[in-house]
Amino acid sequence: MRVVVVGCRGMLGSDLMRTLRDGGIDVSGYDLPDIDITRDISALDWRGAEWIVNAAAYTDVDGAENEQAAAAAVNAQGAANLALHCARAGCALLHISSDYIFDGTARIPYSEDAEPCPLNVYGRTKLDGERLVRSSGCEHLIVRTQALFGKHGSNFVRTIAERVKKGESPLRVVNDQFTCPTYTLHLARAILKLLLISARGTVNVSASGQCTWHQLALAVAQLVQPRAVIEPISSVESGRLAMRPAYSVLDKGLYERLTGGPMPHWMDGLREYAAEMGWTEKVNSGGKG
Ligand SMILES: NC(=O)c1ccc[n+]([C@@H]2O[C@H](COP(=O)([O-])OP(=O)(O)OC[C@H]3O[C@@H](n4cnc5c(N)ncnc54)[C@H](OP(=O)(O)O)[C@@H]3O)[C@@H](O)[C@H]2O)c1
């Protein structure tokens, strides 16, 4: 199977390249500056490709509040450009979307058909991207995910680990937003499974379990600097520019039915990530997404 990954040097894209290659897939990747999905994508060589995976995005959630046009160009128009190209070329598009399309007022996990209602610009542009992919006429799979951490990008887990290792304490972290922190290597393995079974439609894929960002920070500190103090604060106290959902846990029932098993727990992802980053001793991975 030949697969083209766009956004191949990003946090998820890098792990996807490695995981698909290890899984025996003939994979090639593109990213800025070679390909800009908001502009001309004709240089993208997808001859013979069965799938294009779109892992490219504008991902600065607070930045998007002041850069609406830039976020929309990548997350909505860029996704549409790829989708229309896929429709013409007859290959399928796997597009990555986000839990931030939801407002977080639910108290049970969001299923794939729950009503979206984004609270911030980033979420609105991701939702527009989903809608444009669906209306393009291309064969597609939309994978919604959340709270990513991985080796090849800056992320919350890495920031907390680096700050507590430097001795910064106390740290103040929001304790009123629930999520499923997801290791990009586990997500990449899950995506490989979905590609191999030619899944279509919309599927939620994030780690099993749930926690607040404060609970996640405590777990990180426990691994790398147990003496660090992590104080819980509210979203209002955090003063972030973009509003975020209080509860955006994704329901993975469909993913489990399609692939025959659950996603690894976020704590397992965290332990594997900490070992990969050299913060702790290597752990026996065991979990195979
Ligand atoms: N990170 C999270 O917590 C999270 C949560 C939910 C969903 N997601 C979704 O998961 C996907 C992967 O996220 P990620 O965290 O891996 O993102 P990332 O690390 O920011 O990677 C995105 C990649 O896309 C590239 N890119 C940006 N604009 C582009 C353009 N116009 N044309 C081509 N490539 C472009 C970026 O290049 P530059 O670095 O040069 O800009 C980067 O290499 C995205 O769809 C994101 O919305 C992420």
Ligand as a Chemical Component Dictionary entry (heavy atoms), coordinates in Angstrom:
data_LIG
# 
_chem_comp.id                   LIG 
_chem_comp.type                 NON-POLYMER 
_chem_comp.pdbx_formal_charge   0 
_chem_comp.three_letter_code    LIG 
# 
loop_
_chem_comp_atom.comp_id 
_chem_comp_atom.atom_id 
_chem_comp_atom.alt_atom_id 
_chem_comp_atom.type_symbol 
_chem_comp_atom.charge 
_chem_comp_atom.model_Cartn_x 
_chem_comp_atom.model_Cartn_y 
_chem_comp_atom.model_Cartn_z 
_chem_comp_atom.pdbx_ordinal 
LIG N1  N1  N 0  -1.267 18.876 19.194 1  
LIG C1  C1  C 0  -2.431 18.543 19.755 2  
LIG O1  O1  O 0  -2.577 18.509 20.985 3  
LIG C2  C2  C 0  -3.611 18.197 18.890 4  
LIG C3  C3  C 0  -4.850 17.935 19.497 5  
LIG C4  C4  C 0  -5.936 17.588 18.699 6  
LIG C5  C5  C 0  -5.790 17.498 17.328 7  
LIG N2  N2  N 1  -4.590 17.776 16.761 8  
LIG C6  C6  C 0  -4.467 17.680 15.303 9  
LIG O2  O2  O 0  -3.510 16.682 15.002 10 
LIG C7  C7  C 0  -2.840 17.005 13.784 11 
LIG C8  C8  C 0  -1.336 16.953 14.021 12 
LIG O3  O3  O 0  -1.008 17.891 15.039 13 
LIG P1  P1  P 0  0.490  18.117 15.509 14 
LIG O4  O4  O 0  0.441  18.553 16.919 15 
LIG O5  O5  O -1 1.351  16.970 15.081 16 
LIG O6  O6  O 0  0.867  19.400 14.623 17 
LIG P2  P2  P 0  2.279  20.072 14.374 18 
LIG O7  O7  O 0  3.343  19.426 15.191 19 
LIG O8  O8  O 0  2.063  21.548 14.497 20 
LIG O9  O9  O 0  2.573  19.683 12.864 21 
LIG C9  C9  C 0  1.858  20.239 11.816 22 
LIG C10 C10 C 0  2.752  20.215 10.600 23 
LIG O10 O10 O 0  2.026  20.843 9.536  24 
LIG C11 C11 C 0  2.905  21.748 8.893  25 
LIG N3  N3  N 0  2.158  22.778 8.208  26 
LIG C12 C12 C 0  1.611  23.908 8.738  27 
LIG N4  N4  N 0  1.055  24.651 7.756  28 
LIG C13 C13 C 0  1.222  23.965 6.602  29 
LIG C14 C14 C 0  0.894  24.231 5.249  30 
LIG N5  N5  N 0  0.258  25.359 4.881  31 
LIG N6  N6  N 0  1.226  23.316 4.317  32 
LIG C15 C15 C 0  1.890  22.189 4.655  33 
LIG N7  N7  N 0  2.249  21.879 5.913  34 
LIG C16 C16 C 0  1.913  22.765 6.876  35 
LIG C17 C17 C 0  3.754  22.299 10.026 36 
LIG O11 O11 O 0  4.902  22.938 9.519  37 
LIG P3  P3  P 0  5.566  24.135 10.376 38 
LIG O12 O12 O 0  5.969  23.525 11.673 39 
LIG O13 O13 O 0  6.702  24.578 9.523  40 
LIG O14 O14 O 0  4.489  25.158 10.545 41 
LIG C18 C18 C 0  4.047  21.030 10.805 42 
LIG O15 O15 O 0  5.144  20.325 10.273 43 
LIG C19 C19 C 0  -3.392 18.367 13.370 44 
LIG O16 O16 O 0  -4.450 18.170 12.463 45 
LIG C20 C20 C 0  -3.953 18.947 14.651 46 
LIG O17 O17 O 0  -4.980 19.881 14.403 47 
LIG C21 C21 C 0  -3.493 18.117 17.503 48 
# 
loop_
_chem_comp_bond.comp_id 
_chem_comp_bond.atom_id_1 
_chem_comp_bond.atom_id_2 
_chem_comp_bond.value_order 
_chem_comp_bond.pdbx_ordinal 
LIG N1  C1  SING 1  
LIG C1  O1  DOUB 2  
LIG C1  C2  SING 3  
LIG C2  C3  SING 4  
LIG C2  C21 DOUB 5  
LIG C3  C4  DOUB 6  
LIG C4  C5  SING 7  
LIG C5  N2  DOUB 8  
LIG N2  C6  SING 9  
LIG N2  C21 SING 10 
LIG C6  O2  SING 11 
LIG C6  C20 SING 12 
LIG O2  C7  SING 13 
LIG C7  C8  SING 14 
LIG C7  C19 SING 15 
LIG C8  O3  SING 16 
LIG O3  P1  SING 17 
LIG P1  O4  DOUB 18 
LIG P1  O5  SING 19 
LIG P1  O6  SING 20 
LIG O6  P2  SING 21 
LIG P2  O7  DOUB 22 
LIG P2  O8  SING 23 
LIG P2  O9  SING 24 
LIG O9  C9  SING 25 
LIG C9  C10 SING 26 
LIG C10 O10 SING 27 
LIG C10 C18 SING 28 
LIG O10 C11 SING 29 
LIG C11 N3  SING 30 
LIG C11 C17 SING 31 
LIG N3  C12 SING 32 
LIG N3  C16 SING 33 
LIG C12 N4  DOUB 34 
LIG N4  C13 SING 35 
LIG C13 C14 SING 36 
LIG C13 C16 DOUB 37 
LIG C14 N5  SING 38 
LIG C14 N6  DOUB 39 
LIG N6  C15 SING 40 
LIG C15 N7  DOUB 41 
LIG N7  C16 SING 42 
LIG C17 O11 SING 43 
LIG C17 C18 SING 44 
LIG O11 P3  SING 45 
LIG P3  O12 DOUB 46 
LIG P3  O13 SING 47 
LIG P3  O14 SING 48 
LIG C18 O15 SING 49 
LIG C19 O16 SING 50 
LIG C19 C20 SING 51 
LIG C20 O17 SING 52 
# 
